[in-house]
Amino acid sequence: MAPDLLTVPEAMAVLKVSRWTIYSLIRSGELRSVVVRTRCRRIPVAALEEYVTRLCEEAA
């Protein structure tokens, strides 16, 4: 079973971008994320899919 939440390094690997880029996307609101407990940032797989879909639509 695939995880529903990804760590920042896992999201970096999926998008093939830097940590700085992931956090920049989160800060700008382009990529949704959640905080688990007090310091664990996670990115829902659905949020990555939505982001990629938006990129593809903008490119079309």
C-alpha positions in Angstrom: 0.0 0.0 0.0 1.4 3.4 -1.0 1.5 6.1 1.7 -1.0 8.9 1.6 1.4 11.4 3.1 5.0 12.0 1.9 7.9 13.5 3.7 9.6 16.5 2.2 12.5 14.3 0.9 10.0 11.9 -0.7 8.2 14.8 -2.4 11.6 16.2 -3.6 12.3 12.8 -5.2 8.9 12.6 -6.9 9.2 16.1 -8.4 12.9 15.9 -8.8 13.4 19.4 -7.2 15.4 20.8 -4.3 14.2 21.1 -0.7 14.2 24.9 -1.2 11.8 24.5 -4.1 9.4 22.3 -2.1 9.3 24.7 0.8 8.9 27.7 -1.6 5.9 26.0 -3.2 4.4 25.3 0.3 5.0 28.9 1.4 3.4 30.3 -1.7 0.3 28.0 -1.4 1.0 26.2 -4.7 1.6 22.9 -2.8 -0.6 21.9 0.1 1.0 20.3 3.2 0.0 19.3 6.7 1.9 19.4 10.0 1.8 16.2 12.0 2.5 16.8 15.7 4.5 20.0 16.0 7.3 19.7 13.5 6.6 17.0 11.0 5.7 18.5 7.6 4.0 16.1 5.2 2.7 16.5 1.7 -0.5 14.6 0.7 0.0 12.5 -2.4 -3.2 14.1 -3.7 -1.6 17.6 -3.3 1.3 16.5 -5.5 -1.1 15.2 -8.1 -3.1 18.4 -8.1 0.1 20.5 -8.5 1.3 18.4 -11.4 -2.2 18.6 -13.0 -2.1 22.4 -12.7 1.3 22.6 -14.3 0.2 20.4 -17.2 -2.9 22.5 -17.7 -0.9 25.8 -17.7 1.5 24.4 -20.2 -1.3 23.4 -22.6 
